[in-house]
Amino acid sequence: MTSILIAEDEEALLEVFAEVVESLGYRAIRAHNGDQALMLARAETPDLVVSDHMMPRRTGMELLRAMRTDPALAAVPFLLLSAARPQGREEADLFLAKPVDLSAFEEAIARTLIARPPTAASALAETKPAASAPKTPALAREEVLTWVAHELKTPLASARLNAQVLLRKVEKRGADDEVRSSEAVLRQLDRMNHLITSILDASRLSEGKVELKPSRGDLTHFLQDLVQEWRELEPHVEFLLVGATDPVLLPFDSERVRQVLNNLLSNAVKYGGAERRVELGLSLHPGLADIHVRDWGAGIPAGVLPTVFDRFRRADEDPAQGHGLGLYIASSLAKLHGGSLSAKSVMGQGSTFHFRLPLGQRPAL
C-alpha cells in the first residue's frame, strides 16, 4: 500500500491530514517533528512526504535538504506546507500555503505521488545553522511576524480543514441547515485568514521585506485569464475587458499583480451598486502600461479620496466591508514594481482605479 509520511507538530492538524490521506486509500505515517520524520523515513522509505515547515528540532526545509542528501531518500517526492513562505521552498516538489484547502491538498497529493527523477536538488548539502549574530530590531520584528503566521494560521488551517470535512459529510446526508451552518463557518474562517494575511503583508511591505519575482510575460493574456476567472466566480456580474487585444510584453510578478487586481476587482464588485458591471481595461502610454478597473457604484467621497491608500483607511465605515489594508497593500505592491496606483471618483457615478506598470525596465526591488 502507498505510504505517506506526514510531519506536523500541531496534533489536531496532523490528525486531520492523516484522516484525509487515509480516506484517499493511502497509509498515513505520523511524525510530530522533523527529527522523528527523518528517522521514520530512513526506517521505511515513504512514497511521499508531506511536511510542515515550522517544526521543533528540524524544520521542514531542513528535513527536505537532509532527505535530498540521503541516496535512499533523495528521489522521494516532497510536499511542503507553511503559513510563512520560507526561503528555498522551490526546492520542494510542491508548496502549499496554510491554511490549506481540502481539495487543493488532495490534488497536491495526487500530483506529487507521480514519480519524479532525481534533480540537482539531490546534490544540495544539508545546511547547518550559522553562528548567531546580534538581532536587529527589524530581524526581531520579522521573527514576530513569522511567529504570528505560524501560531495563528496553524490552528486556523486545522479548523478550516475540519470544517471542509464536516461540510462534505453533511452534504452527503442532505442536511440543508447543517450545510448552511458549515458554509458560514468556512466563510468566517476565510475572512480571518484574509485578515491575518493582510496584516502580515502590510507589515512586511512597510519593513521592505517583500521581494518580487518578476518574469517577462504577456500582460494582455494575463488580464484575459483573470477576467475569465472573475466571470466564473461572479456569474451575476458583467465583466468587460477593453483594450487588451495585442500582446504586451513586460517584466512583472504575476502573483503580486494578481493580488493588486483581485483587490481592485473585489472592491468594484462590492461597491458597484445596482449596475453589477465592472470594467477592466488596458492602455499603453510612453513607458507605461495602464490597467484600469472601473465600477458604476456610489463613488468615494472627495474628502476620503486623498487618503484611500493609507493603512486602516476605509471608504465605507462599516467594518464588515473590510479591514482598511487592501488598498494600502495594492499601492505598495504597485510601487514595488516601479509603478503606481491612483483613484478617481465622482459621487453617484462610480470609481476608477489606475494601476500603472513600467514597460521595458526592471521593477524596483
N, C-alpha and C positions, 0 to 999 in steps of 0.2 A: 504494500500500500504506500502511496506517495506520502512522505512525511514533511511537515512544515515546522521549522523551529521558530518560535515566537519569543522575542526578547523584549520585555516590557516591565518596568519596575512598579507601575501602578496596577495593583491587584485587580481592581474592577475592570480596567481596560484590557488587561491580559486575558481575563476570563471571557469577555465578550468577543475579542479577537479569536480565541480558541473555539468558541461556540460557532462563529461564522465559518471558520476553517473546517470544522467537523461537519457542519451542515452541508458543505460542498463535497463531502465524501473523502476528505483527507484526514490523516492523523496529525494531531497537534502536539508538539513537544514544547513545554513551557519552561521559560528561563526568566528569573527575576532580576538579573543584572548581566552586564557584558561578559564578566569572567565566567559565570555559570554557563552562558550561551556558548562561549568558545569551548569550554570543557565538554559540553554535551555534543557539540558539532564534531569534535575530534573523536569522541567515543562512538558516534553513529552519524555518518555523513548525511545531512538532510538534503531533500530535493530543492528546498527553498528556505531562505532565512528572511523573516520579517522582523525588523528591529526598530525600536525607538532610538532616538539619538541621545537624549539627556538621561543617562542611567548612572547609578553608582558603580564604582570600581572599574568600569570601562565603558566609554561612550559608544554610541552606535557607529560613529566614524572610526574609532579605534578598533572596534570589533571587525568592521569591514576590512580595514587595512591588515589586521592580523590574519584574517582568512585569505586575503589575496597573496600573502607571502608564504602560505602553507600549501605545498603542492597538492595535498589531498583535498583542500577546500577552495582552491583558487577559482575553480570554474562554477562554484555553487551560486546560483542567482541570488541577488540581494535586493530586498525592498526596504528602503529606509523611510521612516516616519518621523516627523518632528513638527512641533509648534513653531520653532525657530527655523531659520534657513542656514544650516551650518555650512561653513566653507568646505569645498570638496565634495558636496553632495552629488555632483555629477558623476563621481566615481561609482556610485551605486547603479544597478541596472534600472531602477526606477525610484523616484522620490515622490512621496505624498505629504502634503501639509496637513497637520491636525487643525481642527477636528476633521476626521476622515469620513467621507460619505460612504455609506454601506455599499452601494452599487459600484462606486469607484474602487473601493477596496477589493471587492470580488473580481472586478475586471483586471485590477493590477496583479492579483494572484495568478489569474489565467495567463496574463502576458508574460510575467517573469518566470513562470514554470516552464516556458519554452526554452529548451537547452540553448545556451549561447557558447561560442568558442571562447577560450581564454584570450584576454586582451592585454594591452600594455599595462592596464591597471594591475595585472598579476605581478608585475615587477616592482610595484611600489614598496618601498621599505616602510616598515612599521614605524610610525612617528613616536618619538619619545618626548615627554613634556620638557619644554625649555626651562632654563633656570629662571626662577621667579624674579620679576622686576617690580620696582615700586609702582603701585597702581595710581594712575592719574584720575582726577575727578571724572573725566569723560569715560575712562575704562570702567570705573565703578558704576556709573550710570548705565553703561551698556550691560554690565552684569545684572543690574536690577531689571532691565528690560528683558533679558534672557530668562531671568527667574520668573517674571510676570508671565511670559509666553508659556513657560513650562507649567508653572503651578496653577495657572488659571485655565489654560487651554487643555491640559491633560484631563482633568475631571470633566470639562465641557465636552471633550471628544468622547469620553465614556458615556456620558448622559445622552449625547446625540445618537451614537450607535445603538444604545439600548432602546431609545425612542423609535428608531427606524425598525429595529427587530420587532418591537411591540406593535408598530403600525402594520407590519406585514401580517402578523398573527390575527389582529382584529379585522383586517380587510378580508382574510380568508373566512372568518366567521360571519361576515356581513353585518357587523355591529356598527351601524352608522354613527351613533352617538360617541362611541369609543374611538372611531376613526377620526371624527372631527376634533375630539379632545387631544388625540395623539398628534394630529397635524398642527394644532395650536401650540402644543409643547415644542414641536420642531421649529415652528416659526420664531418663537421666543428664544430658543437656543441659537438659531441662526443670527438673530438680532444681537444677542450677547457676543457671539463670535465676531460679528462685524464691528461691534464697538471696540472690543479688545484689539482687533487687528488695526483699526483706525488709530487708536491711542499709540500703539507701537510704531506704526508708520509715521505718525506725526512727530513723535519723539526722535526717531532715527533721522528723519529729514531735518529737523531743527539742529541736530548734532552733526549733520554731514555724514551720517553712517550708511546712507543708501547709495549703492553703486549700480549704475546702469550696465546692461549687457546688450549694447546696440549691435545690430547686424543690418546689412543693406537689404532692403526688401521693397516690394511694390505696395505703396500706401493705398492705391486705388483698390487693389484686390483685397487688402486687409479690411477696408471700410465696407466693401460689398459683403464679405463674410460676416462682419459684425452686425450689419443691418439685418441680414437674414436670421442671425441668432435672435435678435430682438423681435423680429416678426413672429418667430415661433414661440418666444417667451411671452409676448403680449399680443395675442392674436386680435384683440379688440381695439388695438391702437394702429393707426395708419402711419407707417414709417416711410418717409420719402427720402430718396437718395438722389442728390442733384450734383452735377458737375464731375462726378467720379466716373470717367469713361476711359481715358487713355492712361497707360501705366505711368506712375510717378515713383521713381526710384530714389530712395534716400536712406541714410542710416537711422534706425530708431530701435528702441527696446520695445518689442511688440507687447510684452506682458504689462509694462508700465503705461504704455499708450492706451492699451485696452482698459486699464484701471481708470485713467483720466476720462475716457469717453464713456465708460459704463456709468461713472458718477454723473456726468452731464446728461446722459440719456435717461438715467433713472430719475433725476430731478425733473426733466422735461415731461416724463410720463406722470410723475407725482403731482406736479403743479400745472399740468397742461390744461386743466379745466374741461369743459364740455366738448371741446373740439376733438379730443382724442386723436390728435395729429402731431407728429414730430418730424422735423426735417433735419437731415444730416447732409452737409454739403462740403465739397472740396473745391478750392480755387487756388490758382498759383499767382504769386506776386514776385517781384525781383528778390531772389534769395530765400523766399519763404513759401511753404505750403500752409494754407489757411483752411482749417477744418472748422465748420460752424455747426452748432446744434441750436435749433430754434423751436420754441413752442408758442402757442397762442393762448396762454393762460392769463392769470390775473396780473402778472408782472411783479417786479420788485420795487418797493418804494424808493424814491430818489435819495432819501436820507440814509438808506441802508446800503445802496449800491456801492459807494466807495469802500465799504468795509466788508463786503461779502466774502472776500478771500481770507479774512482774518480767522485765527483759530477760535473755535467755540462760538462763531457768529452764525446765526440762522436768520434767513429772510422771514421765516414763519416762526412765531414764538411758541408754537405747540411743540413740546419736547418729544412727542410721539413721532414727529415728522423727521427727526434726525438729531445728530449729536453736534453738529456745527464744525466737523472736521473734514468732511468730504471735499469741499471746495478749496480749503487750505492745502490739503494733500495734493489735489489735482494741480493747483497753481505751482506748488513746489516741484512737482514732477515735470511740469512744462518747463520751468526754469532750468532744471537739471539737464534737460535735453538741449538747452541753449535757446529755448523758445519762450513763449509767453501765453498767458490765459487772461482774457478780458471779457467783460459783460456789458451788454446794452439792454435797456428795458424801458418800456412805456407802460404805465399802469393801465390795465384793461386791454392791452394789445399783446402781451406776452414778453418773452425774453429771448435774447440770442447770445450765446457764448462763442467766442472765437479762440480756438486753440491753434497757435502758430508754431510750426516746426521749421528749422533751418534746412535748406537744400544744399547738398554737396559739401557738407562740412561735418566734422566730428562733433557729437554732443559734448556739452561742457560737463566733464566728470569731476 
